Amino acid sequence: MGSAPAGSDFLQKAGMAEPPRSCDCFVSLPPGSRDDHVIFGKNSDRPRDEVQEVGYHPAAPHPPGSMLECTYIQIPQVEQTHAVVLSKPAWMWGAEMGANDQGVCIGNEAVWTREAVSPGEALLGMDLVRLGLERGDNAWGALTVITSLLEQHGQGGPCREDPEPFSYHNTFLLVDRNEAWVLETAGRLWVAQKVTDGVKNISNQLTIGAEGSAEHPELRSVAQAQGWWDGEGEFNFSQVFSPENPPARMELAKQRYRGGTELLQQHDGSVTAEVMMSILRDKPSGICMDSGGFCTTGSMVSVLPRDSSLPCIHFFTATPDPSRSIFKPFVFSDCSTSVLGVVSPQFGPDDPVRKQPRFQSQVDRRHELYKAHQVALSTMETNPDEGLAVYEILRDLESQCLTDISAMLNGEIPGEELGDLFFDSVDTEIKFYQ
């Protein structure tokens, strides 16, 4: 273990002139929310040309002793996994964000700490998101899944589809119908903070000070052994573990973090799915990102009613730039299946991710909606009137859909078969673009 290299060094070692500004995650718990709902939101900011797909994976039993192939490494599989819906970079096994059929949502963020990033292949933070969803019954359960896997397998490996190495540590926001947890990691070490009410956001930085609710048993002794903490006075995780020379983009994330906090506080007490979508679409704060080689490649908003007799609703764009995309609702049901229009093509053993050395070539991972949306975006550039007219019709449909879902959750209209909602929404959007 050693401290992270200083700023410019650090970036060269990460193999990048400028690292990504990465992501923002948000949660509102009553009384922050207008209704008796927990609202989760995330923008996934990734390399500009990376395709994000949305896939459904059913609950499944697994034979004892079976192994699970994650992005880079194999780990032992568990006997039973939950059904999950995931918004994920199409090249990897893991996910940027998603939900399971138990009402748990998780998103992650890149972060750099004084603990050096391990160069070897291990579990990606995105693998840990998916594993937490597949194995966790609630937010705390998912957190313990992630921390125990971190302890056993570590985190690391290339975080983008590129031969230039680029790796980071992770922070996570884990949410269920009752509470939220912020989990911040440094190598195999971690600290977590429980959030039971109000609003909270995370960006690419450490935020947990002295108010941690749970931590790795060796966290303080390692900090002391490294000379990062004198062992006296309060232990402030973010002060002790934040790098002395953080990457420039980690500094810039502070502005996004403050902007996100301000937007949440403006709506404190009245947060709804619509409000969360408007925050994710906010350009001035940089939360809706379009900067250099990076942009918001996928977005998610979830409504988790406190009343467990009501379904959770998960909205995904499956396309880049939420300010020019439509949120489409997914509800777990007995007839849930993947919607092929937002699932990328598979390349099997010939995939450049699977071949050694990795990432020596590129393949076209665009799904049907992504391609149609790209055409629509270029129409917006070349023929703004026509492009905007189509987008406004789709935004009206999104708005109507939100109104209907809100009425259903308030018991004003019966919740008919919601299982086909996501398929219908994707299908409609593709047809409109054509």
C-alpha positions as a Markdown table, in Angstrom:
| # | Residue | x | y | z |
|---|---|---|---|---|
| 1 | Met | 0.0 | 0.0 | 0.0 |
| 2 | Gly | 1.3 | 3.5 | -0.7 |
| 3 | Ser | -0.1 | 6.9 | -1.3 |
| 4 | Ala | -1.5 | 7.8 | -4.7 |
| 5 | Pro | 1.0 | 9.5 | -7.0 |
| 6 | Ala | 0.7 | 13.3 | -7.3 |
| 7 | Gly | -1.6 | 15.0 | -9.7 |
| 8 | Ser | 0.1 | 15.0 | -13.2 |
| 9 | Asp | 2.0 | 11.8 | -12.4 |
| 10 | Phe | -1.1 | 10.2 | -11.3 |
| 11 | Leu | -2.8 | 11.0 | -14.6 |
| 12 | Gln | 0.1 | 9.7 | -16.7 |
| 13 | Lys | 0.0 | 6.5 | -14.6 |
| 14 | Ala | -3.7 | 6.3 | -15.2 |
| 15 | Gly | -2.8 | 6.6 | -18.9 |
| 16 | Met | -4.9 | 9.7 | -19.6 |
| 17 | Ala | -4.3 | 13.3 | -20.3 |
| 18 | Glu | -7.6 | 14.0 | -18.6 |
| 19 | Pro | -9.6 | 11.6 | -16.6 |
| 20 | Pro | -13.4 | 11.6 | -16.8 |
| 21 | Arg | -15.5 | 13.8 | -14.7 |
| 22 | Ser | -17.6 | 10.7 | -14.2 |
| 23 | Cys | -21.0 | 10.5 | -12.5 |
| 24 | Asp | -23.6 | 11.9 | -10.1 |
| 25 | Cys | -26.0 | 9.9 | -7.9 |
| 26 | Phe | -28.9 | 11.3 | -5.9 |
| 27 | Val | -31.5 | 10.1 | -3.4 |
| 28 | Ser | -34.5 | 11.7 | -1.8 |
| 29 | Leu | -36.2 | 10.1 | 1.2 |
| 30 | Pro | -39.3 | 11.4 | 2.9 |
| 31 | Pro | -39.7 | 14.2 | 4.0 |
| 32 | Gly | -37.4 | 15.3 | 1.1 |
| 33 | Ser | -39.8 | 13.6 | -1.4 |
| 34 | Arg | -43.3 | 15.1 | -2.1 |
| 35 | Asp | -45.0 | 11.7 | -1.7 |
| 36 | Asp | -44.2 | 8.8 | 0.6 |
| 37 | His | -41.6 | 7.5 | -1.9 |
| 38 | Val | -37.9 | 7.1 | -2.0 |
| 39 | Ile | -36.5 | 8.6 | -5.3 |
| 40 | Phe | -33.2 | 7.5 | -6.7 |
| 41 | Gly | -31.4 | 9.1 | -9.7 |
| 42 | Lys | -28.1 | 8.7 | -11.5 |
| 43 | Asn | -26.3 | 10.0 | -14.6 |
| 44 | Ser | -23.6 | 7.7 | -15.9 |
| 45 | Asp | -20.8 | 9.8 | -17.5 |
| 46 | Arg | -18.6 | 7.7 | -19.6 |
| 47 | Pro | -16.4 | 7.9 | -22.8 |
| 48 | Arg | -18.4 | 9.7 | -25.4 |
| 49 | Asp | -18.8 | 6.8 | -27.9 |
| 50 | Glu | -19.5 | 4.1 | -25.4 |
| 51 | Val | -22.9 | 2.5 | -25.8 |
| 52 | Gln | -25.0 | 1.8 | -22.7 |
| 53 | Glu | -27.6 | -1.0 | -23.0 |
| 54 | Val | -30.5 | -1.8 | -20.6 |
| 55 | Gly | -31.0 | -5.5 | -20.0 |
| 56 | Tyr | -33.3 | -7.6 | -17.8 |
| 57 | His | -31.9 | -10.8 | -16.1 |
| 58 | Pro | -34.4 | -13.1 | -14.4 |
| 59 | Ala | -34.1 | -14.5 | -10.9 |
| 60 | Ala | -32.3 | -17.9 | -11.1 |
| 61 | Pro | -31.1 | -20.8 | -9.1 |
| 62 | His | -27.4 | -21.9 | -9.6 |
| 63 | Pro | -25.9 | -25.4 | -9.0 |
| 64 | Pro | -23.6 | -25.6 | -5.9 |
| 65 | Gly | -20.0 | -25.0 | -6.7 |
| 66 | Ser | -20.6 | -23.1 | -10.0 |
| 67 | Met | -18.4 | -20.2 | -11.0 |
| 68 | Leu | -19.5 | -16.8 | -12.2 |
| 69 | Glu | -17.6 | -15.0 | -15.0 |
| 70 | Cys | -17.5 | -11.3 | -14.2 |
| 71 | Thr | -15.8 | -8.7 | -16.5 |
| 72 | Tyr | -12.2 | -10.0 | -15.9 |
| 73 | Ile | -12.2 | -12.6 | -13.2 |
| 74 | Gln | -14.3 | -15.6 | -12.1 |
| 75 | Ile | -15.8 | -15.8 | -8.6 |
| 76 | Pro | -18.0 | -18.4 | -6.9 |
| 77 | Gln | -21.7 | -18.1 | -7.7 |
| 78 | Val | -24.4 | -18.1 | -5.0 |
| 79 | Glu | -27.3 | -20.5 | -5.0 |
| 80 | Gln | -29.9 | -18.0 | -5.9 |
| 81 | Thr | -29.8 | -14.6 | -7.6 |
| 82 | His | -32.5 | -11.9 | -7.8 |
| 83 | Ala | -34.0 | -10.6 | -11.0 |
| 84 | Val | -32.3 | -7.4 | -12.0 |
| 85 | Val | -32.6 | -4.6 | -14.6 |
| 86 | Leu | -29.3 | -3.0 | -15.5 |
| 87 | Ser | -28.0 | 0.0 | -17.4 |
| 88 | Lys | -24.5 | -1.0 | -18.4 |
| 89 | Pro | -21.7 | -0.3 | -20.8 |
| 90 | Ala | -22.3 | -2.9 | -23.4 |
| 91 | Trp | -18.7 | -4.3 | -23.3 |
| 92 | Met | -18.6 | -5.2 | -19.6 |
| 93 | Trp | -20.4 | -7.7 | -17.3 |
| 94 | Gly | -21.0 | -5.2 | -14.6 |
| 95 | Ala | -23.4 | -2.2 | -14.5 |
| 96 | Glu | -23.2 | 1.5 | -13.9 |
| 97 | Met | -26.7 | 1.4 | -12.2 |
| 98 | Gly | -29.7 | -0.8 | -11.9 |
| 99 | Ala | -32.4 | -2.3 | -9.6 |
| 100 | Asn | -33.5 | -5.7 | -8.4 |
| 101 | Asp | -36.9 | -7.2 | -7.8 |
| 102 | Gln | -36.5 | -6.6 | -4.0 |
| 103 | Gly | -36.7 | -2.8 | -4.5 |
| 104 | Val | -32.9 | -2.1 | -4.2 |
| 105 | Cys | -31.2 | 0.4 | -6.5 |
| 106 | Ile | -27.4 | 1.0 | -6.7 |
| 107 | Gly | -25.2 | 3.4 | -8.6 |
| 108 | Asn | -21.4 | 3.9 | -8.4 |
| 109 | Glu | -18.9 | 6.6 | -8.9 |
| 110 | Ala | -15.2 | 6.7 | -9.7 |
| 111 | Val | -13.0 | 8.0 | -6.9 |
| 112 | Trp | -9.3 | 8.3 | -6.2 |
| 113 | Thr | -7.8 | 8.0 | -2.7 |
| 114 | Arg | -4.4 | 7.8 | -0.9 |
| 115 | Glu | -4.6 | 4.1 | -1.3 |
| 116 | Ala | -2.9 | 3.2 | -4.6 |
| 117 | Val | -5.1 | 1.7 | -7.4 |
| 118 | Ser | -4.1 | -1.9 | -7.9 |
| 119 | Pro | -2.8 | -2.4 | -11.5 |
| 120 | Gly | -4.1 | -6.1 | -11.7 |
| 121 | Glu | -7.4 | -7.3 | -12.9 |
| 122 | Ala | -10.0 | -7.8 | -10.2 |
| 123 | Leu | -13.7 | -6.9 | -9.7 |
| 124 | Leu | -14.7 | -3.6 | -11.4 |
| 125 | Gly | -16.8 | -1.2 | -9.3 |
| 126 | Met | -19.5 | -1.9 | -12.0 |
| 127 | Asp | -19.2 | -5.7 | -11.3 |
| 128 | Leu | -19.8 | -4.9 | -7.6 |
| 129 | Val | -23.0 | -2.9 | -8.5 |
| 130 | Arg | -24.4 | -5.9 | -10.4 |
| 131 | Leu | -23.3 | -8.4 | -7.7 |
| 132 | Gly | -24.9 | -6.2 | -5.0 |
| 133 | Leu | -28.2 | -6.2 | -6.9 |
| 134 | Glu | -28.2 | -9.9 | -7.8 |
| 135 | Arg | -27.4 | -10.9 | -4.2 |
| 136 | Gly | -28.8 | -8.2 | -1.9 |
| 137 | Asp | -32.3 | -8.4 | -0.3 |
| 138 | Asn | -32.1 | -4.7 | 0.8 |
| 139 | Ala | -29.7 | -1.8 | 0.7 |
| 140 | Trp | -27.7 | -2.9 | 3.8 |
| 141 | Gly | -27.7 | -6.5 | 2.5 |
| 142 | Ala | -26.3 | -5.3 | -0.8 |
| 143 | Leu | -23.7 | -3.3 | 1.0 |
| 144 | Thr | -22.4 | -6.3 | 2.9 |
| 145 | Val | -22.3 | -8.3 | -0.3 |
| 146 | Ile | -20.1 | -5.6 | -1.9 |
| 147 | Thr | -17.8 | -5.2 | 1.1 |
| 148 | Ser | -17.2 | -8.9 | 1.6 |
| 149 | Leu | -16.5 | -9.4 | -2.2 |
| 150 | Leu | -14.1 | -6.4 | -2.0 |
| 151 | Glu | -12.3 | -8.1 | 0.9 |
| 152 | Gln | -12.0 | -11.4 | -1.0 |
| 153 | His | -11.3 | -10.3 | -4.5 |
| 154 | Gly | -10.3 | -6.6 | -4.4 |
| 155 | Gln | -11.2 | -4.0 | -7.0 |
| 156 | Gly | -9.3 | -3.1 | -10.2 |
| 157 | Gly | -8.8 | -3.6 | -13.9 |
| 158 | Pro | -9.4 | -1.4 | -16.9 |
| 159 | Cys | -12.5 | 0.7 | -16.5 |
| 160 | Arg | -12.9 | 1.6 | -20.2 |
| 161 | Glu | -12.8 | -0.2 | -23.5 |
| 162 | Asp | -9.3 | 1.0 | -24.4 |
| 163 | Pro | -5.8 | -0.6 | -24.3 |
| 164 | Glu | -4.5 | 2.4 | -22.3 |
| 165 | Pro | -4.9 | 1.4 | -18.7 |
| 166 | Phe | -7.4 | 3.4 | -16.6 |
| 167 | Ser | -8.6 | 2.3 | -13.2 |
| 168 | Tyr | -10.1 | 3.8 | -10.1 |
| 169 | His | -11.7 | 3.0 | -6.7 |
| 170 | Asn | -15.4 | 3.4 | -6.2 |
| 171 | Thr | -18.1 | 5.0 | -4.1 |
| 172 | Phe | -21.7 | 3.6 | -4.1 |
| 173 | Leu | -25.1 | 4.9 | -3.4 |
| 174 | Leu | -27.4 | 2.0 | -2.3 |
| 175 | Val | -31.1 | 2.6 | -1.8 |
| 176 | Asp | -34.2 | 0.6 | -0.9 |
| 177 | Arg | -37.8 | 1.5 | 0.1 |
| 178 | Asn | -36.7 | 2.5 | 3.7 |
| 179 | Glu | -33.2 | 3.9 | 3.7 |
| 180 | Ala | -30.1 | 4.7 | 1.8 |
| 181 | Trp | -26.4 | 4.0 | 2.3 |
| 182 | Val | -23.3 | 5.8 | 1.0 |
| 183 | Leu | -20.4 | 3.4 | 0.7 |
| 184 | Glu | -16.9 | 4.8 | 0.1 |
| 185 | Thr | -13.9 | 2.6 | -0.6 |
| 186 | Ala | -10.2 | 2.8 | -0.8 |
| 187 | Gly | -8.7 | -0.5 | -2.1 |
| 188 | Arg | -10.2 | -3.2 | 0.1 |
| 189 | Leu | -11.0 | -0.7 | 2.9 |
| 190 | Trp | -14.4 | 1.0 | 3.3 |
| 191 | Val | -16.6 | 3.2 | 5.3 |
| 192 | Ala | -20.4 | 3.6 | 5.1 |
| 193 | Gln | -23.0 | 6.2 | 6.1 |
| 194 | Lys | -26.7 | 5.5 | 6.7 |
| 195 | Val | -29.2 | 8.1 | 5.4 |
| 196 | Thr | -32.8 | 7.7 | 6.7 |
| 197 | Asp | -34.4 | 11.0 | 5.6 |
| 198 | Gly | -34.0 | 14.1 | 3.4 |
| 199 | Val | -31.8 | 14.5 | 0.3 |
| 200 | Lys | -28.3 | 13.3 | -0.4 |
| 201 | Asn | -26.0 | 13.3 | -3.5 |
| 202 | Ile | -22.5 | 11.9 | -4.3 |
| 203 | Ser | -20.0 | 12.8 | -7.0 |
| 204 | Asn | -16.4 | 11.8 | -7.6 |
| 205 | Gln | -15.1 | 12.4 | -4.2 |
| 206 | Leu | -15.0 | 11.2 | -0.7 |
| 207 | Thr | -17.9 | 12.8 | 1.4 |
| 208 | Ile | -18.0 | 10.7 | 4.6 |
| 209 | Gly | -16.3 | 12.6 | 7.4 |
| 210 | Ala | -16.6 | 11.6 | 11.1 |
| 211 | Glu | -20.2 | 10.5 | 10.7 |
| 212 | Gly | -19.6 | 7.0 | 9.4 |
| 213 | Ser | -22.1 | 4.3 | 10.6 |
| 214 | Ala | -20.0 | 1.3 | 9.7 |
| 215 | Glu | -16.4 | 0.7 | 8.6 |
| 216 | His | -13.8 | -1.9 | 7.7 |
| 217 | Pro | -12.4 | -3.3 | 11.0 |
| 218 | Glu | -8.8 | -2.4 | 10.0 |
| 219 | Leu | -9.6 | 1.1 | 8.5 |
| 220 | Arg | -8.1 | 3.1 | 11.3 |
| 221 | Ser | -5.1 | 0.9 | 12.0 |
| 222 | Val | -4.1 | 1.0 | 8.3 |
| 223 | Ala | -4.5 | 4.8 | 8.3 |
| 224 | Gln | -2.4 | 5.0 | 11.4 |
| 225 | Ala | 0.3 | 2.7 | 10.1 |
| 226 | Gln | 0.5 | 4.8 | 6.9 |
| 227 | Gly | 1.0 | 7.9 | 8.9 |
| 228 | Trp | -2.2 | 9.4 | 7.5 |
| 229 | Trp | -3.9 | 9.7 | 11.0 |
| 230 | Asp | -2.3 | 10.2 | 14.4 |
| 231 | Gly | -4.8 | 8.0 | 16.2 |
| 232 | Glu | -5.9 | 10.8 | 18.3 |
| 233 | Gly | -9.0 | 13.0 | 18.0 |
| 234 | Glu | -11.9 | 12.2 | 15.7 |
| 235 | Phe | -11.4 | 10.0 | 12.6 |
| 236 | Asn | -12.5 | 11.9 | 9.5 |
| 237 | Phe | -12.5 | 9.4 | 6.6 |
| 238 | Ser | -12.6 | 11.9 | 3.7 |
| 239 | Gln | -9.8 | 14.1 | 5.2 |
| 240 | Val | -7.6 | 11.1 | 6.0 |
| 241 | Phe | -8.1 | 9.2 | 2.7 |
| 242 | Ser | -8.5 | 12.0 | 0.1 |
| 243 | Pro | -5.4 | 12.2 | -2.1 |
| 244 | Glu | -2.9 | 15.1 | -1.3 |
| 245 | Asn | -2.8 | 16.0 | -5.0 |
| 246 | Pro | -6.2 | 14.9 | -6.4 |
| 247 | Pro | -6.7 | 14.7 | -10.2 |
| 248 | Ala | -8.0 | 18.0 | -11.6 |
| 249 | Arg | -11.2 | 16.4 | -12.6 |
| 250 | Met | -11.8 | 15.2 | -9.0 |
| 251 | Glu | -11.5 | 18.8 | -8.0 |
| 252 | Leu | -14.0 | 19.8 | -10.8 |
| 253 | Ala | -16.4 | 17.2 | -9.4 |
| 254 | Lys | -16.6 | 19.4 | -6.3 |
| 255 | Gln | -18.5 | 22.0 | -8.4 |
| 256 | Arg | -20.9 | 19.3 | -9.6 |
| 257 | Tyr | -21.3 | 18.0 | -6.1 |
| 258 | Arg | -22.2 | 21.5 | -4.8 |
| 259 | Gly | -24.5 | 22.1 | -7.8 |
| 260 | Gly | -26.3 | 18.8 | -7.2 |
| 261 | Thr | -26.6 | 19.6 | -3.5 |
| 262 | Glu | -28.1 | 23.0 | -4.3 |
| 263 | Leu | -30.6 | 21.6 | -6.8 |
| 264 | Leu | -31.7 | 18.9 | -4.3 |
| 265 | Gln | -32.1 | 21.5 | -1.6 |
| 266 | Gln | -34.1 | 23.8 | -3.8 |
| 267 | His | -36.6 | 20.9 | -4.2 |
| 268 | Asp | -36.3 | 19.5 | -0.6 |
| 269 | Gly | -39.8 | 18.5 | 0.4 |
| 270 | Ser | -41.1 | 18.3 | -3.1 |
| 271 | Val | -38.9 | 15.8 | -4.9 |
| 272 | Thr | -40.7 | 13.6 | -7.5 |
| 273 | Ala | -39.5 | 11.5 | -10.4 |
| 274 | Glu | -40.0 | 14.6 | -12.7 |
| 275 | Val | -37.9 | 16.7 | -10.4 |
| 276 | Met | -35.1 | 14.1 | -10.4 |
| 277 | Met | -35.2 | 13.9 | -14.2 |
| 278 | Ser | -34.9 | 17.7 | -14.4 |
| 279 | Ile | -31.8 | 17.6 | -12.1 |
| 280 | Leu | -30.3 | 14.9 | -14.3 |
| 281 | Arg | -31.0 | 17.1 | -17.4 |
| 282 | Asp | -29.4 | 20.1 | -15.8 |
| 283 | Lys | -26.6 | 21.4 | -18.1 |
| 284 | Pro | -25.3 | 24.6 | -16.2 |
| 285 | Ser | -24.3 | 22.5 | -13.1 |
| 286 | Gly | -22.4 | 20.0 | -15.4 |
| 287 | Ile | -24.6 | 17.2 | -14.1 |
| 288 | Cys | -25.9 | 16.6 | -17.6 |
| 289 | Met | -22.3 | 16.3 | -19.0 |
| 290 | Asp | -21.0 | 17.0 | -22.4 |
| 291 | Ser | -17.3 | 17.7 | -22.0 |
| 292 | Gly | -14.4 | 16.8 | -24.2 |
| 293 | Gly | -14.2 | 13.0 | -24.5 |
| 294 | Phe | -17.0 | 12.4 | -22.0 |
| 295 | Cys | -20.7 | 12.7 | -21.8 |
| 296 | Thr | -23.7 | 11.4 | -19.9 |
| 297 | Thr | -24.2 | 8.0 | -21.8 |
| 298 | Gly | -27.2 | 6.8 | -19.8 |
| 299 | Ser | -29.6 | 7.9 | -17.0 |
| 300 | Met | -31.8 | 6.3 | -14.5 |
| 301 | Val | -34.6 | 7.4 | -12.1 |
| 302 | Ser | -36.4 | 5.1 | -9.7 |
| 303 | Val | -39.5 | 5.6 | -7.5 |
| 304 | Leu | -39.6 | 3.2 | -4.5 |
| 305 | Pro | -42.9 | 3.6 | -2.6 |
| 306 | Arg | -42.6 | 3.0 | 1.1 |
| 307 | Asp | -45.9 | 1.0 | 0.8 |
| 308 | Ser | -44.6 | -2.4 | -0.2 |
| 309 | Ser | -47.9 | -3.3 | -1.8 |
| 310 | Leu | -47.1 | -0.8 | -4.5 |
| 311 | Pro | -44.6 | -1.6 | -7.3 |
| 312 | Cys | -41.3 | 0.2 | -7.7 |
| 313 | Ile | -40.9 | 2.0 | -11.1 |
| 314 | His | -37.5 | 2.3 | -12.7 |
| 315 | Phe | -37.0 | 4.8 | -15.6 |
| 316 | Phe | -34.1 | 4.4 | -18.1 |
| 317 | Thr | -33.0 | 6.5 | -21.1 |
| 318 | Ala | -30.8 | 3.8 | -22.7 |
| 319 | Thr | -29.4 | 6.7 | -24.8 |
| 320 | Pro | -26.9 | 9.5 | -24.2 |
| 321 | Asp | -27.7 | 13.0 | -23.0 |
| 322 | Pro | -30.9 | 13.0 | -20.9 |
| 323 | Ser | -31.7 | 16.5 | -22.0 |
| 324 | Arg | -32.3 | 15.0 | -25.5 |
| 325 | Ser | -33.5 | 11.6 | -24.3 |
| 326 | Ile | -36.7 | 10.1 | -23.0 |
| 327 | Phe | -37.1 | 8.2 | -19.7 |
| 328 | Lys | -38.9 | 4.9 | -20.2 |
| 329 | Pro | -40.5 | 3.1 | -17.2 |
| 330 | Phe | -39.7 | -0.5 | -16.3 |
| 331 | Val | -41.6 | -2.5 | -13.7 |
| 332 | Phe | -40.7 | -6.0 | -12.5 |
| 333 | Ser | -43.4 | -8.5 | -13.3 |
| 334 | Asp | -43.8 | -12.3 | -13.9 |
| 335 | Cys | -43.7 | -11.6 | -17.6 |
| 336 | Ser | -40.6 | -9.3 | -17.6 |
| 337 | Thr | -38.2 | -10.0 | -20.5 |
| 338 | Ser | -35.3 | -8.1 | -22.1 |
| 339 | Val | -36.4 | -5.5 | -24.7 |
| 340 | Leu | -34.2 | -6.3 | -27.7 |
| 341 | Gly | -34.3 | -2.7 | -29.0 |
| 342 | Val | -32.1 | -1.6 | -26.1 |
| 343 | Val | -29.8 | -4.7 | -25.9 |
| 344 | Ser | -26.5 | -4.5 | -27.8 |
| 345 | Pro | -25.2 | -7.3 | -30.1 |
| 346 | Gln | -23.1 | -10.0 | -28.5 |
| 347 | Phe | -19.7 | -11.1 | -29.9 |
| 348 | Gly | -19.0 | -14.2 | -27.8 |
| 349 | Pro | -15.4 | -15.3 | -27.6 |
| 350 | Asp | -14.4 | -13.0 | -30.5 |
| 351 | Asp | -15.2 | -10.0 | -28.3 |
| 352 | Pro | -12.1 | -7.8 | -28.0 |
| 353 | Val | -12.7 | -7.6 | -24.3 |
| 354 | Arg | -12.4 | -11.4 | -24.0 |
| 355 | Lys | -9.3 | -11.8 | -26.2 |
| 356 | Gln | -5.7 | -11.3 | -24.8 |
| 357 | Pro | -4.3 | -8.8 | -25.0 |
| 358 | Arg | -7.6 | -7.0 | -24.5 |
| 359 | Phe | -9.1 | -4.1 | -26.4 |
| 360 | Gln | -6.9 | -4.5 | -29.5 |
| 361 | Ser | -9.9 | -3.7 | -31.8 |
| 362 | Gln | -13.3 | -2.1 | -31.8 |
| 363 | Val | -16.7 | -3.5 | -32.6 |
| 364 | Asp | -20.1 | -1.8 | -33.2 |
| 365 | Arg | -22.1 | -2.2 | -30.0 |
| 366 | Arg | -24.9 | 0.1 | -30.9 |
| 367 | His | -28.4 | -1.2 | -30.3 |
| 368 | Glu | -31.5 | -0.3 | -32.3 |
| 369 | Leu | -32.7 | 2.5 | -30.1 |
| 370 | Tyr | -29.2 | 4.0 | -29.9 |
| 371 | Lys | -28.8 | 4.1 | -33.7 |
| 372 | Ala | -32.3 | 5.7 | -34.1 |
| 373 | His | -31.5 | 8.2 | -31.4 |
| 374 | Gln | -28.2 | 9.1 | -33.1 |
| 375 | Val | -30.1 | 9.9 | -36.3 |
| 376 | Ala | -32.6 | 12.0 | -34.4 |
| 377 | Leu | -29.8 | 13.9 | -32.7 |
| 378 | Ser | -28.2 | 14.7 | -36.0 |
| 379 | Thr | -31.6 | 15.8 | -37.3 |
| 380 | Met | -31.8 | 18.2 | -34.3 |
| 381 | Glu | -28.4 | 19.7 | -35.4 |
| 382 | Thr | -29.2 | 19.9 | -39.2 |
| 383 | Asn | -33.0 | 20.6 | -39.0 |
| 384 | Pro | -33.7 | 22.0 | -35.5 |
| 385 | Asp | -37.4 | 22.6 | -36.1 |
| 386 | Glu | -38.2 | 19.1 | -37.2 |
| 387 | Gly | -35.9 | 17.5 | -34.6 |
| 388 | Leu | -37.4 | 19.6 | -31.8 |
| 389 | Ala | -40.9 | 18.8 | -32.9 |
| 390 | Val | -40.3 | 15.1 | -32.6 |
| 391 | Tyr | -38.6 | 15.5 | -29.3 |
| 392 | Glu | -41.4 | 17.6 | -27.9 |
| 393 | Ile | -44.0 | 14.9 | -28.8 |
| 394 | Leu | -41.9 | 12.3 | -27.1 |
| 395 | Arg | -41.5 | 14.5 | -24.0 |
| 396 | Asp | -45.3 | 14.9 | -23.9 |
| 397 | Leu | -45.6 | 11.1 | -24.0 |
| 398 | Glu | -43.0 | 10.9 | -21.2 |
| 399 | Ser | -45.0 | 13.4 | -19.2 |
| 400 | Gln | -48.3 | 11.6 | -19.7 |
| 401 | Cys | -46.7 | 8.4 | -18.7 |
| 402 | Leu | -45.4 | 10.0 | -15.4 |
| 403 | Thr | -48.9 | 11.4 | -14.8 |
| 404 | Asp | -50.5 | 7.9 | -15.2 |
| 405 | Ile | -47.9 | 6.2 | -13.0 |
| 406 | Ser | -48.3 | 8.9 | -10.3 |
| 407 | Ala | -52.1 | 8.4 | -10.4 |
| 408 | Met | -51.6 | 4.6 | -10.2 |
| 409 | Leu | -49.3 | 4.9 | -7.2 |
| 410 | Asn | -51.8 | 7.2 | -5.5 |
| 411 | Gly | -54.6 | 4.7 | -6.1 |
| 412 | Glu | -56.5 | 7.0 | -8.5 |
| 413 | Ile | -56.3 | 4.5 | -11.4 |
| 414 | Pro | -55.9 | 0.7 | -11.3 |
| 415 | Gly | -52.4 | -0.6 | -12.0 |
| 416 | Glu | -53.2 | -2.6 | -15.1 |
| 417 | Glu | -50.5 | -4.8 | -16.7 |
| 418 | Leu | -47.4 | -2.7 | -16.2 |
| 419 | Gly | -45.0 | -5.4 | -17.4 |
| 420 | Asp | -45.1 | -4.3 | -21.0 |
| 421 | Leu | -44.6 | -0.6 | -20.3 |
| 422 | Phe | -40.9 | -0.6 | -21.0 |
| 423 | Phe | -41.3 | -2.6 | -24.3 |
| 424 | Asp | -44.1 | -0.3 | -25.5 |
| 425 | Ser | -42.1 | 2.9 | -24.6 |
| 426 | Val | -39.0 | 1.7 | -26.4 |
| 427 | Asp | -41.0 | 0.6 | -29.4 |
| 428 | Thr | -42.8 | 3.9 | -29.6 |
| 429 | Glu | -39.6 | 5.9 | -29.4 |
| 430 | Ile | -37.9 | 3.9 | -32.2 |
| 431 | Lys | -41.0 | 4.3 | -34.4 |
| 432 | Phe | -41.1 | 8.0 | -33.8 |
| 433 | Tyr | -37.4 | 8.4 | -34.8 |
| 434 | Gln | -38.1 | 6.5 | -38.0 |
